[in-house]
Amino acid sequence: MIDILIPVLDRPQNARPVVESIRSTSTCSPVIVFICTEGDEAQRKALSGLGVAILTAAPRDGGDYAAKINWAYSLGESPLVFTAADDLEFTPGWDERILEVAERTGAGMVGSNDDANPLVKRGRHSTHSLFSRAYIDSVGGTFHDGPGIVYHEGYKHQYIDAEAVRAAMDRGQWAFARRSVVRHHHPFYPHKGVKVPMDDTYRKALGDAPFDAALYRERVKAWQRASRVSH
């Protein structure tokens, strides 16, 4: 029923823990799909034998996460996809709770609670979310890219979720599943007893923050102009 999409880059040590976390807490038997980068053999080796689907994408300088999600989405058929990462801790009942909100609200995008980002904790944002294929196939998850596209690939890494949330909110298609806890272990958000070291993958994601912020502001303005014209 749910495809869990997990783009990965050079973190083979995270493979088994996140798979075990998903399988030990899920009740809906999700399909776990990892999207590796061509040449990342250590990652592929770590995933072999775990009983997961493995896709291999060409390397990109920027937009790697968004591109991997969009590509994996295009190859799937499940009515629901969850956009994940390998630094997550899934907690018991996460899937039942997010599915309950999706069914009750009919929202095309339902955010999980990452127990980390302050905006997420306030119920105004989501970093890892459930999307319905009906929503993505009808209008897409971004401001302007159209049907079939989950995240905008023009960002280096950040703000893809900010745009998706804003677009879904403005369309009346966003909901938040506070009790669906998918904990994000990140150097910026330390959890009790868990220390996450900064690595090259995190540095790459954070290094282009000013570019991504500026692009987001431009795209919001264009979205607002388009909305005024349509009304």
Helices and strands as residue ranges (DSSP letters): E 2-7, G 12-14, H 15-25, E 31-37, H 41-47, E 53-57, H 64-75, E 80-83, E 88-90, H 94-105, E 109-113, H 118-121, E 129-132, H 133-138, H 160-170, E 174-184, H 200-207, H 209-230
